[in-house]
Amino acid sequence: MIKLPRIPSHRAIRRVAKLRRHLAHLAGDKSATVAVLMAIGLLALGTATSVGVDYARGLNFKTDLQGAVDGAAIAGASIYINNGYYSQANTAAQNYLAKALTGLPTNNGVSTSISMSSSAPWTVTVNAAGSINSTFNGLIQSTIPVSVTATAHGPSNPNINFYMLLDASPSMAIAATQDGINTMVANTSSQGGCAFACHEYNPAGDSLGNPNGEDNYALAQSLGVTLRIDNLRTATQSLMTTAQTTEDSNSATYGVAIYTFDTNFNTIQTMTDTLSTAESSAGNIQMLEVYQNNWLTSSNENYDEDTNYDNAMSSINAIMPDPGYGTTNSGDSPQEVLFFVTDGVEDQYDSPAQNPTSGTPGRQQYLMNSNYDWCSAIKNRGIRIAVLYTVYYPLPTNGWYVDFDGTGNGISSFQSQIQGQLQTCASPGLFFAVQTGGDITAAMAALFTSAVQSAYISH
């Protein structure tokens, strides 16, 4: 007997067909899988992109922050010669850093520190740390931290331009030694004993009583008396030799300009780095020659107001450019030093209201810098001032020195303050005083040596 296969019911057939359709749908529809995979891929790509963006932003921030601390370290080190410059160097670094940080995206703040060595080699180290917000805040980390450091050394052997400002007023006509002073006093008895070798082209107008009718300047020459102006001329010439030797030894470049002052501001030599030229020019340094006592010329009665500091300092300040660091780096320029030689007493016309002391109406004889603080104005530009004080020697036999206005006001009343005023004018470590009879040549050489011991900059 042959059995035929069982024919399924219509309900069973429909269930099988439905099952087949479900299986076919699951097997053939791949879009769900792709969507999941795409979502995972996009997440990974977005994460990688944000990391890349944040890395670039962090790198830029670090570069900018490094530039700020580099500049701050250099700004401080460029003037950090010794402990005397600690405060100035620290202030320079702080000011530079504060200004540089204002342009950075420091939305989470920057902490900084500045440390400086207390002995040679003189170094300034600047540290800074800060952070910026990440691009996808909180995805991996919320901020990007950065820290940097820089160290700069106070330079040695920098290139320097020296601007020499030399007092050539009549007060530099005092004899250079005590023996010379005694000789002048002994030979001017008709004048009451005058230690000043005043230079006049009409000495007859003062009835000096000198043997041949000559002025006291010519008398000093005939007596073989060396004056301070003579020593100043010789010392300046000798300094050029010292500068040349030091320049060769240090493999540096030194420029020199020479000016004198009295009633005027006088150019002896414009800036040159040919030191032999400066040496030759220094031989032309001369003291002011007046017409006679109280008269600058035959038509200008200026009451011997022959030492105008305000004119001298304003003129030299206008000539000197802003200083560089003195390196050989492209775009850099030499450091600038004002080399100032004076006895520190001004004698110029000012309105009576300005006069701390006066011999005649409008005449001021007093400490330099009494009207305007030129020294601070120049130093605030980054220019150092080296001061050689040719000590204003007491002249008790000179009536004008003792009492020039009949009330006890004479140069003697403030002579003890002159040195302190000039020390304040000088930059730290750049003040020398040379007494009457002292060696101006040696003093100028020592001051020059101190001035060239400034900074080279390295990292």
C-alpha positions in Angstrom: 0.0 0.0 0.0 1.4 3.2 -1.0 1.2 6.1 1.5 1.0 9.6 0.1 2.7 12.4 2.0 0.6 14.3 4.5 -0.5 17.7 3.2 0.0 20.4 5.9 -2.9 22.5 6.9 -3.3 26.1 5.7 -2.5 27.5 9.2 0.9 25.6 9.3 1.8 26.8 5.9 1.1 30.4 6.9 3.3 30.0 10.1 6.3 28.6 8.1 6.0 31.4 5.5 6.0 34.0 8.2 9.1 32.4 9.8 10.9 32.4 6.5 10.1 36.1 5.9 11.5 37.0 9.4 14.7 35.0 8.7 15.1 36.5 5.3 14.7 40.0 6.8 17.3 39.5 9.4 19.7 37.9 7.0 19.3 40.4 4.2 19.0 43.8 6.1 22.5 45.0 7.0 21.7 48.7 7.7 21.4 48.2 11.5 24.9 46.7 11.7 26.4 49.5 9.6 24.7 52.2 11.7 26.2 50.7 14.9 29.6 50.4 13.3 29.4 54.0 11.9 28.4 55.4 15.2 31.4 53.7 16.9 33.7 54.9 14.1 32.4 58.5 14.2 32.9 58.5 18.0 36.5 57.4 17.6 37.1 59.9 14.8 35.6 62.7 16.8 37.7 61.8 19.8 40.9 61.7 17.7 40.0 65.0 16.1 39.5 66.7 19.4 42.7 65.3 20.7 44.5 66.6 17.7 42.9 70.0 18.0 43.7 70.2 21.7 47.3 69.0 21.1 47.8 71.8 18.6 46.2 74.4 20.9 48.3 73.2 23.8 51.4 73.4 21.7 50.7 76.9 20.6 49.9 78.0 24.1 53.2 76.4 25.3 55.1 78.2 22.6 53.6 81.5 23.4 54.2 81.0 27.2 57.8 79.9 26.5 58.3 83.1 24.5 57.0 85.2 27.4 59.3 83.6 30.0 62.2 83.7 27.6 61.7 87.4 27.1 61.3 88.0 30.8 64.5 86.2 31.7 66.4 88.1 29.0 65.0 91.5 30.2 66.2 90.8 33.7 69.5 89.3 32.9 70.5 92.0 30.5 71.0 94.4 33.4 71.9 91.8 36.1 75.6 92.6 36.6 75.9 92.0 40.3 73.9 92.1 43.5 73.6 95.8 43.2 71.3 95.3 40.2 69.1 92.7 41.9 66.1 94.9 42.3 66.3 96.5 38.9 66.7 93.1 37.2 63.8 91.6 39.1 61.6 94.5 38.2 62.5 94.3 34.6 61.7 90.6 34.4 58.4 91.1 36.3 57.3 94.0 34.1 58.1 92.1 30.9 56.3 89.0 32.0 53.2 90.8 33.1 52.9 92.6 29.7 53.6 89.4 27.7 50.9 87.4 29.6 48.1 89.9 28.7 48.1 88.6 25.1 47.8 84.9 26.0 44.6 82.8 26.3 45.2 82.3 30.0 41.5 81.6 30.9 42.6 79.5 33.9 45.3 81.9 35.0 49.1 81.5 35.0 51.3 81.1 38.0 54.8 82.5 37.7 58.0 82.7 39.7 61.3 84.5 39.2 64.5 83.4 40.9 67.9 85.0 40.7 71.4 83.8 41.6 73.1 85.6 44.5 76.6 85.2 43.1 78.4 85.0 39.8 77.4 83.8 37.2 74.5 86.1 37.5 71.4 84.3 36.3 67.7 85.0 36.1 65.3 82.0 36.0 61.6 82.4 35.1 59.0 79.7 35.6 55.4 79.7 34.5 52.5 77.2 34.6 49.0 77.5 33.3 46.2 75.8 31.4 43.5 76.3 28.8 40.2 74.6 28.5 40.0 71.6 26.2 37.9 71.7 23.0 35.5 68.9 24.1 35.3 69.8 27.7 35.2 66.7 29.9 35.4 64.2 27.0 38.9 63.1 28.0 40.1 65.9 30.3 38.7 69.3 30.9 41.9 71.4 30.7 45.3 71.3 28.9 48.1 72.0 31.5 51.4 73.6 30.3 54.6 74.5 32.2 57.7 76.2 30.9 61.0 77.6 32.3 63.8 79.8 31.0 67.2 80.8 32.4 69.3 83.7 31.1 72.8 84.7 32.2 73.9 88.2 32.8 76.1 88.8 29.7 79.8 89.3 29.7 81.7 91.0 26.9 78.8 92.8 25.4 79.1 95.4 22.6 78.8 98.8 24.2 78.6 102.4 23.1 80.1 104.9 25.6 78.8 108.5 25.6 81.4 110.5 27.4 80.1 113.7 29.0 82.9 115.7 30.5 82.8 118.8 32.7 84.9 121.5 31.0 83.5 124.5 33.1 85.8 126.9 34.9 85.7 124.8 38.1 87.9 122.3 36.3 90.6 125.0 36.3 91.5 124.1 39.9 95.0 122.7 40.3 95.1 118.9 40.2 97.2 118.5 43.4 97.5 120.2 46.8 100.9 121.4 45.9 99.6 122.9 42.8 96.8 124.7 44.7 99.4 126.0 47.2 101.5 127.3 44.3 98.6 129.1 42.7 97.5 130.7 46.0 101.1 131.8 46.7 101.4 133.4 43.3 98.1 135.3 43.3 98.4 137.3 46.5 97.1 140.4 44.7 93.9 138.5 44.2 93.7 137.3 47.8 95.2 133.9 46.9 93.2 132.3 44.1 93.4 128.6 43.5 91.5 128.8 40.2 93.3 129.1 37.0 90.5 131.0 35.3 90.8 131.2 31.5 90.1 134.8 30.3 90.8 136.6 27.0 90.5 140.0 28.7 92.3 139.5 32.0 93.2 143.2 32.1 89.5 143.9 32.9 89.9 142.2 36.2 93.3 143.8 37.2 94.6 140.4 38.2 98.1 141.7 39.0 99.9 138.8 37.4 103.5 139.4 36.4 102.9 139.7 32.7 99.3 140.7 32.7 98.3 137.2 31.8 95.2 135.3 33.1 95.5 132.7 35.8 95.3 129.9 33.2 98.5 131.1 31.5 100.0 131.7 34.9 99.5 128.1 35.9 101.1 127.0 32.6 104.1 129.2 33.3 104.4 127.8 36.8 104.2 124.2 35.6 100.9 123.6 37.5 98.8 120.8 36.2 95.1 121.5 36.2 92.2 119.1 36.4 91.2 119.9 32.9 94.7 118.8 31.8 94.4 115.5 33.7 90.9 115.0 32.2 92.3 115.5 28.7 95.2 113.1 29.3 93.0 110.5 31.1 90.4 110.5 28.3 93.1 109.9 25.7 94.6 107.1 27.8 91.1 105.5 28.2 90.9 105.0 24.5 94.0 102.8 24.7 92.5 100.9 27.6 89.3 100.5 25.6 91.1 99.1 22.6 93.0 96.6 24.7 89.9 95.5 26.4 88.0 95.3 23.1 90.6 93.0 21.6 90.7 90.8 24.7 87.0 90.4 25.0 86.3 90.2 21.2 83.7 92.9 21.7 83.0 96.2 19.9 83.1 99.5 21.8 82.0 102.8 20.4 82.9 106.1 21.9 81.4 109.6 21.5 82.9 112.5 23.4 81.2 115.7 24.6 82.1 118.5 27.0 79.8 120.9 28.7 80.0 124.4 30.3 77.5 127.0 29.2 77.0 125.0 26.1 77.0 121.4 25.0 80.1 120.8 22.9 80.9 118.0 20.5 84.4 116.7 20.6 83.8 113.4 18.7 80.6 111.9 17.4 80.1 108.2 17.9 82.9 106.1 16.4 84.2 102.5 16.9 87.6 103.6 15.7 89.1 104.2 19.1 92.3 105.7 17.7 90.2 108.5 16.2 88.5 109.1 19.5 91.9 109.2 21.2 93.1 111.9 18.8 89.9 113.9 19.2 90.2 113.8 23.0 93.3 116.0 22.6 91.0 118.8 21.7 89.3 118.9 25.1 89.6 122.5 26.4 88.3 124.5 29.3 85.8 127.3 28.7 87.5 130.7 28.0 85.5 133.6 29.2 85.9 137.3 28.5 86.5 138.3 32.1 84.9 137.8 35.5 81.1 137.8 35.2 81.2 138.2 31.5 81.0 135.3 29.0 81.7 137.6 26.1 82.2 141.3 25.9 78.4 141.7 25.3 77.1 138.9 27.6 77.2 139.5 31.3 76.1 136.1 32.5 77.5 136.4 36.1 79.7 133.4 35.5 76.8 131.0 35.1 79.0 128.7 33.2 78.0 125.1 34.2 74.6 124.3 32.7 73.7 120.7 33.7 70.1 120.9 32.4 71.3 121.7 28.9 74.1 119.1 29.0 71.8 116.3 30.3 68.9 117.1 28.0 71.3 117.3 25.0 73.0 114.0 25.7 69.7 112.3 26.4 68.4 113.3 23.0 71.5 111.9 21.3 71.7 108.5 23.0 69.4 105.8 21.4 67.5 103.3 23.4 70.0 100.5 24.3 70.0 96.9 23.0 71.5 93.9 24.8 74.9 94.2 23.2 74.9 90.7 21.6 75.7 89.8 18.0 72.2 88.5 17.4 70.5 89.8 14.3 68.6 92.9 15.0 70.3 93.6 18.4 72.2 96.8 19.1 74.9 97.8 21.6 74.3 98.6 25.2 74.5 102.3 26.1 76.6 103.8 28.9 76.8 107.5 29.8 80.3 108.1 31.1 79.9 111.2 33.2 82.9 113.1 34.7 82.1 116.1 36.8 82.7 117.9 40.1 78.9 118.0 40.7 78.2 121.7 41.1 75.9 123.4 38.7 76.1 127.2 38.1 73.3 128.3 35.7 70.5 130.7 35.2 67.1 129.8 36.7 64.2 131.8 37.8 64.6 133.0 41.4 61.7 130.8 42.5 63.8 127.7 41.5 66.9 128.7 43.3 67.9 126.8 46.4 70.8 129.2 46.6 71.8 132.2 44.5 74.6 134.6 44.2 72.7 137.0 42.0 69.1 137.1 41.0 68.3 134.2 38.8 71.7 132.5 39.3 71.6 129.0 40.8 74.7 127.4 42.3 73.8 124.2 43.8 73.9 120.4 43.5 73.2 119.1 40.0 69.8 117.6 39.3 68.1 120.1 41.5 65.5 121.2 38.9 64.8 117.9 37.1 66.0 114.4 37.8 67.8 113.8 34.5 69.7 110.8 35.9 66.6 108.8 36.7 65.1 109.8 33.3 68.1 108.4 31.5 68.4 105.2 33.7 64.7 104.5 33.2 65.5 104.1 29.5 67.8 101.2 30.3 71.0 103.3 29.9 73.5 102.9 32.6 75.4 105.9 34.1 79.0 105.7 35.1 80.0 108.7 37.3 83.6 109.8 38.0 83.4 112.5 40.7 86.4 114.8 40.6 85.9 115.9 44.2 85.1 119.5 44.7 88.0 120.5 46.9 87.3 122.9 49.8 88.8 126.3 49.1 88.6 128.2 52.4 90.7 131.1 51.1 88.2 131.8 48.3 85.5 134.2 49.4 83.0 133.1 46.8 83.4 129.4 47.9 82.7 130.4 51.5 79.9 132.9 51.1 78.7 134.1 47.6 75.6 136.0 48.7 76.6 137.6 52.0 74.3 135.3 54.1 76.6 132.4 54.6 75.4 130.6 51.4 78.5 129.4 49.6 79.5 126.2 47.9 80.9 125.3 51.3 77.3 125.1 52.6 76.5 122.0 50.5 80.0 120.7 49.5 79.5 117.7 51.8 76.3 116.7 49.9 77.9 116.6 46.4 79.2 113.1 46.5 75.9 111.6 47.8 74.0 113.3 45.0 76.4 111.9 42.3 76.3 108.4 43.8 72.5 108.5 43.5 72.9 109.5 39.9 75.2 106.6 39.1 74.0 103.1 38.3 74.9 100.5 41.0 78.6 99.7 41.1 79.5 102.5 38.6 80.6 105.4 40.9 84.2 106.5 41.6 85.5 109.5 43.4 89.0 110.9 42.8 90.4 113.3 45.3 92.7 116.2 44.4 96.0 114.7 43.7 94.4 111.4 42.8 95.0 109.5 39.6 92.2 110.4 37.2 93.6 108.1 34.5 93.5 105.1 36.8 90.0 106.1 38.1 88.6 106.3 34.6 90.2 103.0 33.6 88.7 101.3 36.7 85.2 102.8 36.0 85.4 101.6 32.4 86.3 98.1 33.5 83.3 98.0 35.8 81.1 99.2 33.0 82.1 96.5 30.5 81.4 93.7 33.0 77.8 93.4 31.9 75.8 90.4 30.5 75.8 88.0 27.6 72.5 86.3 27.2 72.1 82.5 26.9 69.5 79.9 27.6 
